[in-house]
Amino acid sequence: MSDLEKRAHDIAVRILPYTLKEFKPDFTYLSSDEVSQGLSLRSGEIVEEYVLLYEALLKDLEEYSDL
């Protein structure tokens, strides 16, 4: 894993909970106090959201790393 890939992963993991809350997807998640905000947790959709974040961040980091 390259440095840019590691950085994109770290940023994606860090902001994932905030993006899940901001966009209110149709799946549920646990809040910081571990109170379930629903009964169904579809991890595949959470992983999909992570992948979207990771790919966008990696693209931006690669594009702007030369500046």
Buried (B, 14 or more C-beta within 10 A) or exposed (E): EEEBBEBBBEBBEEBBBEBBEEEEBEBBBEEEEEEEEEEEEEEEBBEEBBEEBBEEBBEEBEEEEEE
